[in-house]
């Protein structure tokens, strides 16, 4: 419960979404209502030219009731009804907006995929190094690389967390296409049961996953030539993409050394799952 009016004003404007003037008028009517516009102006201190606009906005949001007259009077709607109804309306509006945005994205994807494919293929054939600095960009590019792998890929990761859902979906896609996937990662007791089961399913699909308490460089190699390096500290949003077969060979040899030190993940996944 918030008793301090200044804190009420802060929450209403910063967390609930009312404008500062709306918050001040709303609190004034809650504490001193019913009030005329002049009374709201005196109690809240909002500028007189803005008083009617602010009150009409609060009525429109379902937070105040208006009693017509000369002058009109305003009374607060029960906050347990008014505020909750306002949030429900805002939520419904946001859902509609997101739905419309998704429809627009679907149309854009089909329109832009062709030009992107042309620039992607030409750029990656000509250039050696690319860098991503945002997590969303890294996940998108990494997932695309997994889906487009011709033969297979290897991954050694120092991350203690399961892979994100987008990446796992890309791995499933590659496995269904009979591509090779070999992964070294740290699997631990902090993983939720759902993630443990998801990795068990990947193993059943053919993903060769091994456990190692690894703290070294996180990297992936695609088709023995395309490299992804995650730059520390981890978890990292900065990745370097390199097309350099000589470096790929070095990383592959390092991966095989780690592979010998690791253990099959399936027994560990089962033990951890049994404890959940």
N, C-alpha and C positions, 0 to 999 in steps of 0.2 A: 504493500500500500504506500502511495506517495502523498505525503501531507504538504510538502513545501511547494508553493505555487510556482516558483522559478523552475523547480525540477519538473513539475507538470508541463510547463510551457516547453521545456527542452525536449521531453519525451514526445509530446504531441507534434512538435515541428520536425525534430530530427529522426524519430523512429516511426511515428504514425503517418507522417507525410502532409500534415497541415502546414500552410504558410505561417510565418511568425504572426502576422496580423490575425489570421483565422484562429490560431491557438489562443491569442490574448483575448479576442472577442468571445470565444467559446468558454474559456475559464471564467470570464467576467459574468456571463449569463448563468453558468453553472452555480457560481457562488452567490450572485446577487439578483438573479432573475425572478420574475419577468422584468425585462428592461426595454425601454424605448431606445431608438438609435442614439439619442442624445445621452441616455444613461450608459449605453455600451461605450460610447466615446469617452465619457467621464471616468468610468471604472477601468477601462482597458488602456486608455491613452493612445489609441490608434488615431491617425489623422481623420478629421471630420469628413473630408471628401471621399475617403475610402470606406467609411462605415457601412453604407448601404450595400456596396459591392460585396464586402466581406460577409455581411449578414445573409445576403441572398445566396452566396456560395455555400454557407453553412446549412442553410435551409435545403438547398439542392442536394447536399451530401447526406441529408437525413439526420443531422445532429441537432438542429433547432426547429421549433415550430413558430409560425407567425400568426399573430392575432391581428387581422385587419382593423384599421381605425386611424384616427388622426390625433396623435401619431400611432403607428403600429407598435405592437409589443412582441417581444421574443422570449420564448421559454425553451429550456433545454429538453430534448428527448432523453429518456432514461439511457444513460451511457451503456448499460449492459445490452441494450437493444440497438441504439444508434451507432455506436462505434463498431460493434460487431457486424451490423448490416453494411456499414460503409466499407469495411474490409472485405466482406463477401462480394460486394459489387466491384471493388478494385481487383480482387482475385479473378472474378469472371472476365473482367475487361482484359486483364493481363493474359489469361488463357486464350482469349480470342485473338489478341495481338500476336502471341507466339504462334498460334495455328496459322495465321495469315503469313507470318514471316517464314514458317516452314514451307508453306506452299510456294512462296516466292523463291526460297532457296532451291527447292526441287526443280523449278523452272530454270533457274540460273545454272544449276549444276549441268543439266542436259545441254544448255547453250554454250557453256564455257569449257566443258570437258574436251571438246575437239581441239580448240586452240591451245589449251594447256598441254595436251598430249604431244603436240608438235614441238612446242618450246621445250618441254621436259626432255624429250628424246634427243633433240639437237644439242641442248645445253649440257646434258650429262655425258654425251659422247665427246664433247670438246673440252670440258673443264674438269680439273682435277679435284678441287676443294670447294665445298659449300659449308655454310655454318647456319645453324638454327639457334635462336636465343629464347624462344618461348616454348613452354611445355606443349601447348596445343599444336604448334608447328612441328615440333619434334615427333609427337605421337602420330600426326597425319603422315609425315614423310616416312617414318619408320614402318608404319602399318602398310603403306603403299609398297615399300621395298619388300616386305615379307610376302605380300600378295603377288608381286611381280617376279619373285625369284624364279630362275629357270631350273636350277637343280636342287639347291639347298643352302642353308645358312647355319652358322654357329653363333652362340651368344655366351659370353661370360659376364656375369653381373655381380657387383658388390652390393646391390640394393637388398635390404632385408625384407622388402615388401613385395607382395605379388604384383605381377604385371597388371596394367590397366585393362579394362574390358575391351577397348577398341583394339589393342594389341593382341589380346587373346583371340578375338574374333578373326583377326587377320591370320593368326597361326592356324586356327581351325580350317580356314579357307585353303591355306597352303597344304596342309596335311591331306585334305580331301582331294587335292590335285596331285597327290603322291609325291610331294616335295619332301626333302630331308630336313629335319630340324634337330639340332643337338644343343642342349642348354646346360650350363653350369650356373647354379645359383644357391643362395643361402635360404634354406627353408627352416622356419622356426616356429616355436609354440605360440607366437603372437598372431599367427594367421587364423582368421575365422574358419570355421568348419566348411563353409560354402566354398572358400578359395581352395582348401585342401582337396575337396571333391572335384573341383574344376580342373585342377592339375592332374588328378588321377584319370579323369576323362581324356585329357590331352595325351597322356601316356598310352591309354588304350587305343587312341587314334594313330599312334606311331611316333609321338614326340619322345625323343630320347633325352630325358631330364635326369641330371645328377645333382646331388647335394654336396656343397663344399662351403665351409666358413671362410669365404673369400673376401679380402679387403683391397684387392688390387684394382687395376684399371678395368673399367667396364667397357666392353667393346663387342661389336658384331661384325661378321664377315659374310658377305653374300656372294655366292658363286665363285669363291676363292679369289675375288678381285676387288669388290666394292666394300669399303670399310666405314663403320660408324664408331666414333669414339665419344663417350660421355665424359665431359671435363669435370673434375672434382671442384668443390665439395659435393657429395651426394646427399640427398637425391638431386640430380643435376638437370637443369633446363637448357644447358648449353651443350650442343653436340657439333662435332665436326664430321663431315661426310667426305671421304677421300677415295678416289679411284686410282689405286696404286698397287698393282699386283705384287711388287717386291715387298712392300710393307705387309700386305695381306699374308704372304708366305711366313713372315716372322711371327705374326699374330696367330696363325694357324698352328705353328710349332709350339708356341706358348700355350695355346688352348689344349693341345694334346698332352702336354706336361701336367696341366691342371686336371685334365680328364683322368689321368692315372691316379691322382691323389683323391679324387672324389668318390662318392658312393652312389649307387642307384637310389633314386628318390622315392620309388614306390613303397618300400618298407617303412621309411620314415614318415611318409604321408599317412600311411595306415596307423602307425603308432600314435601320431599326433591327433589323428581323427578319433581314435578310440578313447582318448583322454578328454575329449570335448563333451 
